[in-house]
């Protein structure tokens, strides 16, 4: 009993959004076999985000598998006190390329498609994003995850260069 309640607590702070549900077909000997593919994003509005894909014969099953897959691929990102990212970055996944730049306070999330969903669920409030290359929702979401994974904090950069944090400014 106790284990179940902790799982429910854990579930409550994760928000999930379905980015795309596609009906896909596979040609087999007897004809075409239909199934569904769901692309999901989960985040906790506090710098943790994950993207997952699930395939099943029904939409609900695909969504459940997508949530499980997203929880396996969660990353933690550094946020500034203005709820933005520390520096500009570029992310790549397949043919999709995403450019992310920190933005002024109050400008909001300037992005479209699955990129916007990923950034909002990560808890980022001020950012500018540009999709380059592909229109594929899954690859764009994964490219954003790649870009956010490449972010470094001032502390990490100072440690890597063996200098004091004051000398970075």
N, CA, C and O atoms as a DFTB+ gen file, in Angstrom:
676 C
 N C O
     1  1       0.828      -1.198       0.000
     2  2       0.000       0.000       0.000
     3  2       0.866       1.253       0.000
     4  3       0.632       2.165      -0.793
     5  1       1.861       1.308       0.879
     6  2       2.690       2.491       1.007
     7  2       3.424       2.797      -0.303
     8  3       3.551       3.956      -0.699
     9  1       3.900       1.751      -0.961
    10  2       4.642       1.925      -2.214
    11  2       3.771       2.591      -3.281
    12  3       4.246       3.436      -4.041
    13  1       2.504       2.206      -3.331
    14  2       1.594       2.763      -4.335
    15  2       1.391       4.266      -4.120
    16  3       1.361       5.029      -5.085
    17  1       1.253       4.691      -2.875
    18  2       1.022       6.111      -2.595
    19  2       2.244       6.959      -2.960
    20  3       2.081       8.087      -3.426
    21  1       3.467       6.443      -2.759
    22  2       4.658       7.203      -3.147
    23  2       4.742       7.329      -4.664
    24  3       5.206       8.339      -5.194
    25  1       4.290       6.301      -5.342
    26  2       4.292       6.374      -6.804
    27  2       3.322       7.456      -7.280
    28  3       3.621       8.191      -8.221
    29  1       2.153       7.552      -6.627
    30  2       1.193       8.582      -6.996
    31  2       1.745       9.977      -6.727
    32  3       1.503      10.894      -7.513
    33  1       2.485      10.155      -5.627
    34  2       3.114      11.442      -5.345
    35  2       4.105      11.788      -6.453
    36  3       4.174      12.925      -6.920
    37  1       4.868      10.776      -6.858
    38  2       5.861      10.978      -7.914
    39  2       5.183      11.355      -9.227
    40  3       5.699      12.179      -9.983
    41  1       4.040      10.759      -9.493
    42  2       3.310      11.029     -10.731
    43  2       2.759      12.451     -10.766
    44  3       2.676      13.052     -11.837
    45  1       2.379      13.002      -9.601
    46  2       1.690      14.287      -9.572
    47  2       2.550      15.444     -10.056
    48  3       2.035      16.344     -10.719
    49  1       3.866      15.452      -9.743
    50  2       4.661      16.586     -10.172
    51  2       5.128      16.477     -11.621
    52  3       5.721      17.426     -12.133
    53  1       4.889      15.382     -12.283
    54  2       5.215      15.256     -13.706
    55  2       3.991      15.613     -14.533
    56  3       2.904      15.069     -14.341
    57  1       4.195      16.535     -15.450
    58  2       3.115      16.900     -16.362
    59  2       3.452      16.284     -17.707
    60  3       4.598      16.342     -18.153
    61  1       2.457      15.695     -18.353
    62  2       2.720      15.063     -19.642
    63  2       1.845      15.675     -20.723
    64  3       0.682      16.003     -20.492
    65  1       2.426      15.823     -21.906
    66  2       1.680      16.340     -23.047
    67  2       1.956      15.466     -24.256
    68  3       3.096      15.088     -24.528
    69  1       0.895      15.156     -24.970
    70  2       1.030      14.388     -26.200
    71  2       1.340      15.370     -27.326
    72  3       0.568      16.291     -27.590
    73  1       2.467      15.164     -27.978
    74  2       2.878      16.044     -29.074
    75  2       2.228      15.587     -30.377
    76  3       1.778      16.404     -31.180
    77  1       2.186      14.276     -30.575
    78  2       1.690      13.759     -31.851
    79  2       1.166      12.337     -31.673
    80  3       1.767      11.529     -30.966
    81  1       0.047      12.043     -32.317
    82  2      -0.454      10.674     -32.412
    83  2      -0.636      10.380     -33.890
    84  3      -1.387      11.069     -34.580
    85  1       0.049       9.361     -34.371
    86  2      -0.006       9.006     -35.791
    87  2      -0.514       7.584     -35.957
    88  3      -0.167       6.694     -35.181
    89  1      -1.329       7.382     -36.966
    90  2      -1.745       6.021     -37.319
    91  2      -0.753       5.495     -38.334
    92  3      -0.598       6.064     -39.414
    93  1      -0.083       4.414     -37.989
    94  2       0.923       3.852     -38.886
    95  2       0.473       2.460     -39.334
    96  3      -0.253       1.775     -38.615
    97  1       0.903       2.054     -40.511
    98  2       0.507       0.745     -41.044
    99  2       1.732      -0.078     -41.384
   100  3       2.796       0.445     -41.718
   101  1       1.546      -1.384     -41.289
   102  2       2.581      -2.330     -41.646
   103  2       1.918      -3.320     -42.603
   104  3       0.858      -3.866     -42.300
   105  1       2.535      -3.545     -43.737
   106  2       1.957      -4.471     -44.718
   107  2       2.425      -5.882     -44.371
   108  3       3.621      -6.169     -44.325
   109  1       1.440      -6.756     -44.129
   110  2       1.724      -8.163     -43.822
   111  2       1.019      -9.031     -44.854
   112  3       0.333      -8.529     -45.745
   113  1       1.197     -10.339     -44.720
   114  2       0.656     -11.275     -45.697
   115  2      -0.855     -11.121     -45.884
   116  3      -1.357     -11.205     -47.005
   117  1      -1.571     -10.897     -44.793
   118  2      -3.026     -10.808     -44.865
   119  2      -3.556      -9.427     -45.232
   120  3      -4.768      -9.262     -45.370
   121  1      -2.700      -8.443     -45.392
   122  2      -3.148      -7.083     -45.696
   123  2      -2.356      -6.064     -44.892
   124  3      -1.164      -6.236     -44.635
   125  1      -3.042      -5.008     -44.504
   126  2      -2.379      -3.952     -43.737
   127  2      -2.719      -4.069     -42.260
   128  3      -3.876      -4.280     -41.897
   129  1      -1.710      -3.930     -41.413
   130  2      -1.912      -3.991     -39.960
   131  2      -1.763      -2.569     -39.409
   132  3      -0.702      -1.958     -39.536
   133  1      -2.831      -2.048     -38.798
   134  2      -2.828      -0.689     -38.267
   135  2      -2.325      -0.662     -36.832
   136  3      -2.631      -1.557     -36.045
   137  1      -1.556       0.362     -36.493
   138  2      -1.164       0.611     -35.110
   139  2      -0.986       2.110     -34.930
   140  3      -1.072       2.870     -35.895
   141  1      -0.739       2.536     -33.697
   142  2      -0.622       3.956     -33.396
   143  2       0.736       4.264     -32.782
   144  3       1.286       3.473     -32.016
   145  1       1.266       5.435     -33.139
   146  2       2.524       5.908     -32.570
   147  2       2.250       7.221     -31.852
   148  3       1.701       8.155     -32.438
   149  1       2.633       7.287     -30.584
   150  2       2.434       8.506     -29.796
   151  2       3.786       9.075     -29.371
   152  3       4.639       8.354     -28.853
   153  1       3.969      10.375     -29.595
   154  2       5.169      11.087     -29.143
   155  2       4.748      11.929     -27.952
   156  3       3.825      12.737     -28.057
   157  1       5.424      11.745     -26.809
   158  2       5.061      12.434     -25.574
   159  2       6.232      13.185     -24.985
   160  3       7.392      12.820     -25.179
   161  1       5.907      14.241     -24.263
   162  2       6.899      15.002     -23.517
   163  2       6.430      15.052     -22.071
   164  3       5.271      15.365     -21.802
   165  1       7.338      14.739     -21.131
   166  2       7.003      14.888     -19.719
   167  2       8.014      15.845     -19.084
   168  3       9.197      15.844     -19.425
   169  1       7.515      16.663     -18.151
   170  2       8.386      17.615     -17.474
   171  2       7.797      18.006     -16.148
   172  3       6.615      17.774     -15.891
   173  1       8.628      18.610     -15.284
   174  2       8.136      18.997     -13.965
   175  2       8.208      20.506     -13.729
   176  3       8.119      20.948     -12.584
   177  1       8.369      21.305     -14.787
   178  2       8.446      22.766     -14.694
   179  2       9.575      23.237     -13.790
   180  3       9.552      24.368     -13.307
   181  1      10.564      22.379     -13.558
   182  2      11.668      22.743     -12.675
   183  2      13.007      22.275     -13.237
   184  3      13.929      21.984     -12.476
   185  1      13.121      22.201     -14.563
   186  2      14.399      21.854     -15.168
   187  2      14.587      20.389     -15.489
   188  3      15.683      19.997     -15.889
   189  1      13.566      19.561     -15.332
   190  2      13.673      18.149     -15.716
   191  2      12.695      17.874     -16.845
   192  3      11.527      18.256     -16.777
   193  1      13.183      17.210     -17.882
   194  2      12.374      17.009     -19.089
   195  2      12.746      15.684     -19.752
   196  3      13.892      15.242     -19.669
   197  1      11.764      15.048     -20.414
   198  2      12.014      13.808     -21.139
   199  2      11.076      13.685     -22.324
   200  3       9.940      14.157     -22.277
   201  1      11.555      13.048     -23.393
   202  2      10.757      12.807     -24.596
   203  2      10.702      11.305     -24.826
   204  3      11.721      10.621     -24.732
   205  1       9.514      10.790     -25.127
   206  2       9.365       9.356     -25.339
   207  2       8.423       9.037     -26.480
   208  3       7.587       9.855     -26.865
   209  1       8.569       7.828     -27.018
   210  2       7.737       7.346     -28.121
   211  2       7.156       5.997     -27.729
   212  3       7.851       5.158     -27.156
   213  1       5.880       5.789     -28.039
   214  2       5.246       4.512     -27.769
   215  2       4.422       4.063     -28.965
   216  3       3.754       4.871     -29.611
   217  1       4.476       2.773     -29.255
   218  2       3.669       2.222     -30.346
   219  2       2.825       1.077     -29.797
   220  3       3.317       0.229     -29.053
   221  1       1.536       1.064     -30.176
   222  2       0.634       0.005     -29.743
   223  2      -0.554      -0.057     -30.695
   224  3      -0.694       0.781     -31.586
   225  1      -1.409      -1.060     -30.496
   226  2      -2.577      -1.239     -31.357
   227  2      -3.697      -0.254     -31.035
   228  3      -4.609      -0.067     -31.840
   229  1      -3.632       0.383     -29.851
   230  2      -4.616       1.408     -29.505
   231  2      -3.886       2.645     -28.987
   232  3      -2.731       2.565     -28.569
   233  1      -4.563       3.775     -29.019
   234  2      -3.941       5.054     -28.660
   235  2      -3.547       5.079     -27.183
   236  3      -2.467       5.563     -26.843
   237  1      -4.401       4.567     -26.309
   238  2      -4.136       4.597     -24.874
   239  2      -2.879       3.795     -24.540
   240  3      -2.050       4.231     -23.741
   241  1      -2.749       2.639     -25.147
   242  2      -1.554       1.808     -24.937
   243  2      -0.295       2.497     -25.440
   244  3       0.759       2.416     -24.810
   245  1      -0.407       3.176     -26.578
   246  2       0.737       3.895     -27.136
   247  2       1.163       5.035     -26.219
   248  3       2.356       5.278     -26.034
   249  1       0.182       5.734     -25.645
   250  2       0.483       6.847     -24.737
   251  2       1.167       6.322     -23.472
   252  3       2.134       6.922     -23.003
   253  1       0.676       5.210     -22.916
   254  2       1.288       4.628     -21.715
   255  2       2.738       4.233     -21.978
   256  3       3.617       4.487     -21.154
   257  1       2.982       3.612     -23.131
   258  2       4.343       3.211     -23.482
   259  2       5.228       4.445     -23.704
   260  3       6.412       4.439     -23.368
   261  1       4.641       5.490     -24.270
   262  2       5.383       6.728     -24.491
   263  2       5.812       7.371     -23.185
   264  3       6.931       7.874     -23.078
   265  1       4.924       7.360     -22.179
   266  2       5.255       7.926     -20.864
   267  2       6.388       7.122     -20.222
   268  3       7.319       7.696     -19.657
   269  1       6.306       5.799     -20.311
   270  2       7.357       4.949     -19.742
   271  2       8.698       5.215     -20.431
   272  3       9.737       5.257     -19.773
   273  1       8.675       5.395     -21.750
   274  2       9.896       5.671     -22.513
   275  2      10.459       7.048     -22.155
   276  3      11.674       7.216     -22.042
   277  1       9.578       8.027     -21.978
   278  2      10.020       9.386     -21.636
   279  2      10.694       9.406     -20.271
   280  3      11.671      10.130     -20.078
   281  1      10.184       8.617     -19.316
   282  2      10.783       8.576     -17.978
   283  2      12.182       7.971     -18.005
   284  3      12.997       8.256     -17.128
   285  1      12.463       7.144     -18.997
   286  2      13.800       6.559     -19.137
   287  2      14.804       7.572     -19.691
   288  3      16.009       7.428     -19.486
   289  1      14.313       8.590     -20.389
   290  2      15.192       9.551     -21.067
   291  2      15.107      10.952     -20.473
   292  3      15.125      11.938     -21.210
   293  1      15.015      11.048     -19.166
   294  2      14.895      12.352     -18.505
   295  2      16.276      12.984     -18.333
   296  3      17.238      12.324     -17.939
   297  1      16.346      14.289     -18.642
   298  2      17.574      15.039     -18.399
   299  2      17.256      16.227     -17.489
   300  3      16.120      16.701     -17.445
   301  1      18.268      16.697     -16.768
   302  2      18.125      17.867     -15.908
   303  2      18.892      19.014     -16.551
   304  3      20.035      18.848     -16.977
   305  1      18.255      20.177     -16.619
   306  2      18.890      21.322     -17.273
   307  2      19.090      22.465     -16.287
   308  3      18.299      22.632     -15.359
   309  1      20.150      23.256     -16.485
   310  2      20.353      24.416     -15.617
   311  2      19.488      25.587     -16.058
   312  3      19.463      25.928     -17.241
   313  1      18.782      26.201     -15.123
   314  2      17.970      27.374     -15.405
   315  2      18.562      28.587     -14.694
   316  3      19.091      28.464     -13.589
   317  1      18.476      29.746     -15.319
   318  2      18.926      30.973     -14.673
   319  2      17.822      31.470     -13.740
   320  3      16.719      30.922     -13.730
   321  1      18.122      32.514     -12.953
   322  2      17.098      33.029     -12.030
   323  2      15.951      33.700     -12.776
   324  3      14.883      33.918     -12.204
   325  1      16.165      34.031     -14.065
   326  2      15.106      34.621     -14.890
   327  2      14.356      33.563     -15.695
   328  3      13.637      33.884     -16.642
   329  1      14.533      32.294     -15.308
   330  2      13.896      31.147     -15.973
   331  2      14.205      31.114     -17.463
   332  3      13.305      30.992     -18.294
   333  1      15.463      31.222     -17.784
   334  2      15.955      31.123     -19.147
   335  2      17.139      30.164     -19.134
   336  3      17.409      29.515     -18.123
   337  1      17.846      30.077     -20.261
   338  2      19.027      29.221     -20.323
   339  2      20.279      30.093     -20.183
   340  3      20.237      31.280     -20.506
   341  1      21.394      29.522     -19.707
   342  2      22.585      30.335     -19.457
   343  2      23.266      30.895     -20.707
   344  3      23.843      31.980     -20.647
   345  1      23.215      30.189     -21.829
   346  2      23.918      30.644     -23.026
   347  2      23.264      30.061     -24.279
   348  3      22.518      29.087     -24.178
   349  1      23.531      30.641     -25.471
   350  2      22.984      30.083     -26.719
   351  2      23.551      28.687     -26.990
   352  3      24.692      28.392     -26.636
   353  1      22.748      27.843     -27.617
   354  2      23.196      26.487     -27.921
   355  2      22.471      25.952     -29.151
   356  3      21.431      26.473     -29.554
   357  1      23.039      24.908     -29.733
   358  2      22.444      24.258     -30.908
   359  2      22.333      22.772     -30.623
   360  3      23.246      22.171     -30.057
   361  1      21.204      22.174     -31.019
   362  2      20.991      20.744     -30.844
   363  2      20.630      20.094     -32.167
   364  3      19.986      20.707     -33.019
   365  1      21.052      18.843     -32.331
   366  2      20.817      18.118     -33.578
   367  2      20.255      16.738     -33.270
   368  3      20.708      16.068     -32.342
   369  1      19.268      16.318     -34.049
   370  2      18.741      14.950     -33.992
   371  2      18.251      14.608     -35.395
   372  3      17.281      15.190     -35.880
   373  1      18.917      13.672     -36.035
   374  2      18.578      13.355     -37.425
   375  2      18.858      14.556     -38.302
   376  3      19.940      15.139     -38.235
   377  1      17.881      14.935     -39.133
   378  2      18.031      16.104     -40.005
   379  2      17.557      17.380     -39.315
   380  3      17.705      18.472     -39.863
   381  1      16.992      17.250     -38.123
   382  2      16.467      18.417     -37.401
   383  2      17.595      19.109     -36.649
   384  3      18.439      18.463     -36.027
   385  1      17.592      20.426     -36.718
   386  2      18.577      21.236     -36.016
   387  2      17.811      22.345     -35.307
   388  3      16.946      22.985     -35.906
   389  1      18.124      22.576     -34.036
   390  2      17.429      23.589     -33.239
   391  2      18.444      24.568     -32.681
   392  3      19.485      24.176     -32.154
   393  1      18.123      25.857     -32.806
   394  2      18.949      26.894     -32.225
   395  2      18.179      27.505     -31.054
   396  3      17.049      27.963     -31.227
   397  1      18.786      27.515     -29.860
   398  2      18.157      28.089     -28.673
   399  2      18.995      29.267     -28.190
   400  3      20.217      29.167     -28.088
   401  1      18.330      30.385     -27.891
   402  2      19.017      31.566     -27.386
   403  2      18.255      32.106     -26.183
   404  3      17.025      32.153     -26.200
   405  1      18.978      32.518     -25.127
   406  2      18.283      33.143     -23.993
   407  2      17.636      34.443     -24.438
   408  3      18.133      35.125     -25.334
   409  1      16.532      34.775     -23.807
   410  2      15.776      35.958     -24.212
   411  2      15.544      36.867     -23.009
   412  3      15.730      36.457     -21.863
   413  1      15.133      38.110     -23.283
   414  2      14.905      39.088     -22.222
   415  2      13.730      38.678     -21.339
   416  3      12.816      37.986     -21.786
   417  1      13.767      39.103     -20.106
   418  2      12.694      38.793     -19.153
   419  2      11.367      39.349     -19.664
   420  3      11.282      40.506     -20.074
   421  1      10.344      38.513     -19.634
   422  2       9.019      38.931     -20.070
   423  2       8.732      38.669     -21.538
   424  3       7.617      38.914     -21.997
   425  1       9.715      38.175     -22.285
   426  2       9.498      37.941     -23.718
   427  2       8.726      36.656     -23.981
   428  3       8.090      36.519     -25.026
   429  1       8.774      35.713     -23.045
   430  2       8.021      34.473     -23.193
   431  2       8.767      33.435     -24.007
   432  3       9.939      33.613     -24.337
   433  1       8.074      32.342     -24.330
   434  2       8.653      31.269     -25.130
   435  2       8.340      31.555     -26.589
   436  3       7.190      31.461     -27.020
   437  1       9.369      31.903     -27.343
   438  2       9.198      32.179     -28.770
   439  2       9.684      30.943     -29.507
   440  3      10.867      30.812     -29.818
   441  1       8.751      30.039     -29.782
   442  2       9.066      28.776     -30.445
   443  2       7.772      28.189     -30.979
   444  3       6.684      28.640     -30.621
   445  1       7.888      27.195     -31.825
   446  2       6.696      26.583     -32.392
   447  2       6.755      25.070     -32.345
   448  3       7.821      24.478     -32.175
   449  1       5.598      24.458     -32.498
   450  2       5.506      23.004     -32.602
   451  2       5.933      22.279     -31.343
   452  3       5.672      22.726     -30.226
   453  1       6.598      21.142     -31.544
   454  2       7.023      20.323     -30.413
   455  2       8.113      21.012     -29.604
   456  3       8.284      20.721     -28.420
   457  1       8.854      21.925     -30.234
   458  2       9.898      22.684     -29.531
   459  2       9.291      23.479     -28.386
   460  3       9.832      23.495     -27.281
   461  1       8.182      24.130     -28.644
   462  2       7.496      24.942     -27.641
   463  2       7.033      24.078     -26.473
   464  3       7.195      24.457     -25.314
   465  1       6.463      22.930     -26.775
   466  2       5.972      22.019     -25.737
   467  2       7.102      21.579     -24.819
   468  3       6.948      21.585     -23.598
   469  1       8.239      21.196     -25.398
   470  2       9.384      20.736     -24.606
   471  2       9.884      21.856     -23.699
   472  3      10.135      21.631     -22.516
   473  1      10.030      23.059     -24.246
   474  2      10.563      24.182     -23.477
   475  2       9.616      24.605     -22.343
   476  3      10.069      24.926     -21.244
   477  1       8.318      24.604     -22.608
   478  2       7.352      24.996     -21.579
   479  2       7.318      23.985     -20.438
   480  3       7.251      24.373     -19.272
   481  1       7.363      22.686     -20.763
   482  2       7.320      21.668     -19.719
   483  2       8.622      21.608     -18.924
   484  3       8.641      21.096     -17.805
   485  1       9.709      22.129     -19.495
   486  2      10.980      22.169     -18.774
   487  2      10.989      23.292     -17.748
   488  3      11.844      23.311     -16.862
   489  1      10.056      24.226     -17.854
   490  2       9.993      25.336     -16.914
   491  2      10.679      26.591     -17.415
   492  3      10.868      27.538     -16.651
   493  1      11.053      26.613     -18.673
   494  2      11.711      27.784     -19.257
   495  2      10.637      28.789     -19.653
   496  3       9.665      28.436     -20.322
   497  1      10.813      30.052     -19.237
   498  2       9.807      31.085     -19.504
   499  2      10.257      32.132     -20.516
   500  3       9.413      32.769     -21.145
   501  1      11.567      32.329     -20.690
   502  2      12.092      33.366     -21.588
   503  2      13.156      32.758     -22.498
   504  3      14.300      32.564     -22.084
   505  1      12.773      32.459     -23.740
   506  2      13.712      31.831     -24.663
   507  2      13.275      32.085     -26.098
   508  3      12.092      32.285     -26.376
   509  1      14.236      32.073     -26.994
   510  2      13.965      32.189     -28.420
   511  2      14.506      30.927     -29.078
   512  3      15.662      30.563     -28.862
   513  1      13.680      30.255     -29.879
   514  2      14.105      29.020     -30.525
   515  2      13.788      29.079     -32.012
   516  3      12.786      29.663     -32.426
   517  1      14.655      28.466     -32.806
   518  2      14.437      28.404     -34.252
   519  2      14.687      26.985     -34.718
   520  3      15.741      26.406     -34.453
   521  1      13.687      26.419     -35.429
   522  2      13.838      25.088     -36.004
   523  2      14.489      25.230     -37.371
   524  3      14.042      26.018     -38.204
   525  1      15.546      24.459     -37.594
   526  2      16.239      24.486     -38.883
   527  2      16.266      23.069     -39.439
   528  3      16.485      22.110     -38.699
   529  1      16.046      22.942     -40.720
   530  2      16.158      21.618     -41.335
   531  2      14.843      20.898     -41.466
   532  3      14.180      21.015     -42.496
   533  1      14.441      20.152     -40.450
   534  2      13.321      19.220     -40.571
   535  2      12.056      19.731     -39.888
   536  3      12.125      20.541     -38.964
   537  1      10.906      19.252     -40.349
   538  2       9.619      19.550     -39.716
   539  2       9.121      18.388     -38.863
   540  3       8.034      18.462     -38.292
   541  1       9.911      17.312     -38.773
   542  2       9.519      16.120     -38.030
   543  2       9.400      16.429     -36.540
   544  3      10.375      16.848     -35.915
   545  1       8.214      16.225     -35.968
   546  2       7.954      16.561     -34.564
   547  2       8.868      15.808     -33.601
   548  3       9.399      16.398     -32.660
   549  1       9.051      14.518     -33.829
   550  2       9.876      13.708     -32.936
   551  2      11.334      14.158     -32.976
   552  3      11.956      14.340     -31.930
   553  1      11.882      14.337     -34.176
   554  2      13.277      14.751     -34.294
   555  2      13.501      16.153     -33.737
   556  3      14.551      16.418     -33.152
   557  1      12.534      17.054     -33.908
   558  2      12.667      18.396     -33.349
   559  2      12.653      18.351     -31.819
   560  3      13.420      19.065     -31.173
   561  1      11.787      17.517     -31.236
   562  2      11.738      17.384     -29.780
   563  2      13.051      16.806     -29.258
   564  3      13.568      17.255     -28.235
   565  1      13.584      15.818     -29.957
   566  2      14.857      15.218     -29.537
   567  2      16.022      16.187     -29.732
   568  3      16.979      16.166     -28.958
   569  1      15.949      17.036     -30.757
   570  2      16.992      18.038     -30.980
   571  2      16.994      19.069     -29.847
   572  3      18.058      19.515     -29.417
   573  1      15.801      19.450     -29.361
   574  2      15.720      20.373     -28.228
   575  2      16.340      19.724     -26.998
   576  3      17.078      20.378     -26.261
   577  1      16.048      18.441     -26.767
   578  2      16.635      17.717     -25.642
   579  2      18.157      17.688     -25.751
   580  3      18.861      17.849     -24.754
   581  1      18.658      17.482     -26.966
   582  2      20.101      17.480     -27.218
   583  2      20.708      18.848     -26.910
   584  3      21.761      18.936     -26.278
   585  1      20.043      19.917     -27.358
   586  2      20.531      21.279     -27.122
   587  2      20.537      21.589     -25.627
   588  3      21.499      22.163     -25.117
   589  1      19.467      21.212     -24.923
   590  2      19.385      21.475     -23.486
   591  2      20.412      20.642     -22.712
   592  3      20.910      21.069     -21.671
   593  1      20.719      19.460     -23.228
   594  2      21.737      18.617     -22.596
   595  2      23.140      19.174     -22.755
   596  3      24.026      18.849     -21.965
   597  1      23.360      20.023     -23.781
   598  2      24.673      20.624     -24.020
   599  2      24.931      21.859     -23.166
   600  3      26.033      22.405     -23.198
   601  1      23.933      22.312     -22.400
   602  2      24.095      23.522     -21.597
   603  2      25.069      23.305     -20.451
   604  3      25.121      22.231     -19.853
   605  1      25.848      24.356     -20.154
   606  2      26.782      24.323     -19.027
   607  2      26.486      25.483     -18.093
   608  3      26.055      26.549     -18.532
   609  1      26.715      25.274     -16.815
   610  2      26.557      26.352     -15.841
   611  2      27.882      27.089     -15.697
   612  3      28.923      26.600     -16.137
   613  1      27.838      28.271     -15.077
   614  2      29.065      29.031     -14.831
   615  2      30.010      28.237     -13.927
   616  3      31.225      28.253     -14.120
   617  1      29.438      27.542     -12.936
   618  2      30.253      26.765     -12.004
   619  2      31.015      25.654     -12.729
   620  3      32.203      25.443     -12.483
   621  1      30.322      24.946     -13.622
   622  2      30.961      23.848     -14.356
   623  2      32.050      24.371     -15.283
   624  3      33.120      23.771     -15.387
   625  1      31.783      25.487     -15.957
   626  2      32.774      26.073     -16.856
   627  2      34.011      26.514     -16.077
   628  3      35.137      26.297     -16.527
   629  1      33.810      27.129     -14.915
   630  2      34.930      27.564     -14.078
   631  2      35.746      26.362     -13.609
   632  3      36.976      26.409     -13.600
   633  1      35.059      25.281     -13.219
   634  2      35.753      24.062     -12.795
   635  2      36.564      23.470     -13.934
   636  3      37.712      23.073     -13.736
   637  1      35.974      23.403     -15.136
   638  2      36.664      22.825     -16.298
   639  2      37.925      23.602     -16.665
   640  3      38.926      23.016     -17.080
   641  1      37.869      24.923     -16.510
   642  2      39.017      25.772     -16.870
   643  2      39.984      25.997     -15.707
   644  3      41.019      26.642     -15.877
   645  1      39.653      25.472     -14.535
   646  2      40.467      25.645     -13.328
   647  2      40.686      27.109     -12.980
   648  3      41.801      27.512     -12.649
   649  1      39.631      27.900     -13.052
   650  2      39.704      29.307     -12.659
   651  2      38.569      29.616     -11.699
   652  3      37.620      28.842     -11.566
   653  1      38.681      30.763     -11.028
   654  2      37.623      31.176     -10.112
   655  2      36.418      31.672     -10.904
   656  3      36.561      32.171     -12.020
   657  1      35.238      31.531     -10.321
   658  2      33.993      31.906     -11.007
   659  2      33.936      33.415     -11.257
   660  3      33.300      33.855     -12.215
   661  1      34.592      34.212     -10.408
   662  2      34.598      35.677     -10.573
   663  2      35.275      36.085     -11.889
   664  3      34.915      37.105     -12.477
   665  1      36.246      35.301     -12.350
   666  2      37.015      35.664     -13.542
   667  2      36.268      35.356     -14.851
   668  3      36.726      35.730     -15.930
   669  1      35.137      34.686     -14.752
   670  2      34.339      34.383     -15.946
   671  2      33.544      35.605     -16.416
   672  3      33.228      35.715     -17.600
   673  1      33.225      36.508     -15.513
   674  2      32.356      37.643     -15.848
   675  2      33.130      38.739     -16.528
   676  3      32.559      39.771     -16.881
